[in-house]
């Protein structure tokens, strides 16, 4: 059964999806990592 998408789209689309997913995960990690560092600094400063 053939796909309705051309071969070039079927080949490149998974790569684009993985790249986008990796970028979103890294963005999420770094934004929350910076926030957690600020929380830790506040906890250490209170002692």
C-alpha positions in Angstrom: 0.0 0.0 0.0 1.6 3.3 -1.1 1.7 6.4 1.0 0.0 9.6 -0.2 3.1 11.6 0.7 6.2 11.8 -1.6 9.3 9.8 -0.8 11.3 13.0 0.1 8.7 14.0 2.7 8.6 10.5 4.2 12.4 10.6 4.5 12.8 14.2 5.9 9.7 14.5 8.1 10.9 12.1 10.9 14.3 14.0 11.1 12.5 17.3 11.4 10.2 15.9 14.0 13.1 14.6 16.1 15.0 17.9 15.7 12.0 19.9 16.9 11.3 17.6 19.8 14.9 17.8 20.9 14.9 21.6 20.7 11.7 21.8 22.8 13.1 19.4 25.4 16.3 21.4 25.7 14.4 24.6 25.9 12.2 23.2 28.6 15.2 21.8 30.5 17.2 25.0 30.5 14.3 27.3 31.5 13.4 25.1 34.4 17.0 24.4 35.3 17.7 28.2 35.7 14.6 28.6 37.9 15.6 25.7 40.1 19.1 27.3 40.6 17.5 30.5 41.8 15.4 28.5 44.3 18.5 26.7 45.6 20.3 30.0 46.0 17.4 31.4 47.9 17.3 28.4 50.2 21.1 28.6 50.9 20.9 32.3 51.5 18.2 31.8 54.1 20.5 29.6 56.2 
